[in-house]
Amino acid sequence: MDRKLTISNLITLFRFFLLPVMIYFLIRKDRITAFVIMLIALLSDVIDGYIARKFHQESELGRVLDPLCDKISLVVILLTLLLINAVPIWAVIMIALRDILIIVGSYILLRSKRKVYKSNILGRITGFLFGVMILAFTLEFKAVGMAALYISIPFMLGAFITYCQRFFITLRQTN
């Protein structure tokens, strides 16, 4: 039986609720508070995955909810950082477009093939680098943020190509 209300899924929902709080403090230019809340959100992402695996609480809802929360949070935080002139617009466009395409592709696969893919190693590395990047930009460590951004680009492209390959292969498969 696939339980929906698991501790790990509740932690993921908690991350969704932290998002407007982060945005509030970013807009108010209280970057230290925003940074602390982001750290809590990033740590809770690690913890919910660990709990799901350790206590066998992996669920279909969690497989959808967790990456959706990650992608929505990233795009919303980047847009907010853009609004306060903390991140370059080309980075926001590139990352947001990639994540929107992945969300749309994932939705298509979920609806048509009932398939949800876990992120690959390149995606996990990209996610880590994006975390470093947004934390650095939040604290106005622009050089560190830009370094993390530039380092993330080949990993991001590699992960995106892998997602595209899996998408088209899965679409071609018959049920």
WOJO-V115742 format. One record per residue. N is the residue number from 1. PHI is phi in degrees with one decimal (NA if undefined). NEAR is the number of other ideal C-beta (glycine too) atoms within 10 Angstrom. D_CENTER is the distance of its C-alpha to the mean C-alpha in Angstrom with 2 decimals. Layout:
BEGIN
n={N,N}
phi={PHI,PHI}
near={NEAR,NEAR}
d_center={D_CENTER,D_CENTER}
END
This chain:
BEGIN
n={1,2,3,4,5,6,7,8,9,10,11,12,13,14,15,16,17,18,19,20,21,22,23,24,25,26,27,28,29,30,31,32,33,34,35,36,37,38,39,40,41,42,43,44,45,46,47,48,49,50,51,52,53,54,55,56,57,58,59,60,61,62,63,64,65,66,67,68,69,70,71,72,73,74,75,76,77,78,79,80,81,82,83,84,85,86,87,88,89,90,91,92,93,94,95,96,97,98,99,100,101,102,103,104,105,106,107,108,109,110,111,112,113,114,115,116,117,118,119,120,121,122,123,124,125,126,127,128,129,130,131,132,133,134,135,136,137,138,139,140,141,142,143,144,145,146,147,148,149,150,151,152,153,154,155,156,157,158,159,160,161,162,163,164,165,166,167,168,169,170,171,172,173,174,175}
phi={NA,-97.7,-71.7,-96.3,-92.4,-106.4,-60.0,-64.2,-69.3,-65.3,-64.6,-62.3,-62.7,-58.4,-62.1,-59.6,-71.0,-73.2,-56.8,-64.0,-67.5,-58.3,-61.7,-55.1,-72.4,-65.4,-64.2,-76.8,64.5,-94.3,-69.4,-65.9,-63.6,-59.9,-60.3,-61.7,-65.1,-62.2,-60.3,-60.2,-63.3,-65.2,-66.5,-66.7,-64.4,-65.6,-64.6,-65.2,-65.4,-63.1,-61.9,-59.0,-74.6,-63.0,-105.3,52.6,-107.2,-64.8,-141.1,-61.3,-60.5,-63.9,-65.9,-93.5,-65.0,-62.2,-66.6,-64.3,-61.2,-58.4,-70.8,-62.6,-60.4,-59.3,-64.6,-65.3,-64.9,-62.4,-62.6,-67.3,-61.4,-64.6,-60.4,-100.1,58.5,-106.3,-143.2,-71.5,-62.5,-62.2,-69.0,-64.0,-61.9,-61.8,-70.7,-63.9,-61.5,-58.5,-68.8,-63.3,-62.8,-65.8,-63.2,-63.2,-61.8,-64.4,-63.6,-60.8,-66.8,-65.6,-72.3,-90.4,-121.2,55.2,-122.6,-129.6,-95.5,-77.6,-71.0,-90.5,-60.6,-64.8,-66.1,-68.1,-63.2,-59.0,-59.8,-62.2,-64.6,-63.6,-60.5,-60.1,-61.8,-68.1,-64.9,-64.9,-64.4,-61.9,-86.8,64.9,-94.1,-60.0,-62.6,-67.4,-60.5,-67.1,-61.3,-62.7,-62.3,-64.6,-65.4,-72.8,-57.7,-64.8,-67.4,-62.5,-65.5,-61.3,-64.5,-65.3,-61.6,-63.4,-59.9,-62.8,-59.8,-62.7,-60.4,-69.9,-63.4,-67.2,-62.9,-74.7,-71.0,-89.8,-68.0}
near={3,10,12,10,10,20,13,24,21,11,21,24,14,14,21,14,9,17,18,10,14,24,19,14,20,24,12,11,9,13,17,10,14,25,18,14,20,23,13,15,23,19,10,18,19,11,13,25,16,11,20,21,11,9,11,9,16,19,19,13,16,23,17,15,19,23,21,17,22,21,19,15,21,19,18,16,24,24,13,22,22,17,13,14,8,20,25,16,10,9,21,18,12,17,23,17,12,19,21,12,14,21,15,11,18,20,12,14,17,15,9,11,14,9,15,13,18,10,17,14,11,18,21,13,18,24,21,14,19,22,20,19,26,27,19,21,26,26,16,10,15,13,8,15,23,16,15,20,23,12,15,23,14,12,19,22,14,16,22,18,11,16,20,13,10,15,20,10,9,15,13,7,8,4,5}
d_center={27.28,23.60,23.15,20.62,21.11,20.09,19.35,15.89,15.15,16.76,14.59,11.43,13.54,14.48,10.98,11.30,14.73,13.85,12.01,15.45,17.04,14.88,15.66,19.26,19.74,18.26,20.61,23.43,22.84,22.68,20.22,21.16,20.38,17.01,16.33,17.55,15.45,12.24,13.66,14.38,10.91,9.63,12.82,12.58,9.43,11.79,14.70,13.68,13.15,16.42,18.24,17.37,18.79,21.58,22.93,22.37,20.25,17.96,18.15,17.47,15.94,13.56,12.67,11.71,10.59,8.09,5.75,6.88,6.26,2.57,3.52,6.60,6.24,5.36,8.11,10.31,10.42,11.21,13.74,15.22,15.59,17.23,19.52,20.73,21.25,19.06,17.13,18.70,18.44,18.26,14.99,13.44,15.13,14.16,10.38,10.48,12.97,11.19,8.16,11.00,13.06,10.79,10.53,14.27,15.13,13.55,15.47,18.55,18.50,18.08,20.92,23.20,22.82,21.27,18.92,15.35,14.27,12.46,10.40,13.09,13.95,13.17,9.55,9.51,11.53,9.46,6.43,9.45,11.02,8.43,8.76,12.44,12.57,11.43,13.59,16.37,16.41,16.45,19.48,20.94,21.01,20.79,22.12,19.56,16.70,18.38,19.04,15.44,14.64,17.65,17.09,13.58,15.21,17.09,14.34,12.08,15.24,16.17,13.03,13.37,17.07,16.61,14.50,17.31,19.99,18.85,18.56,22.09,23.61,22.50,23.76,27.07,27.60,29.95,29.37}
END
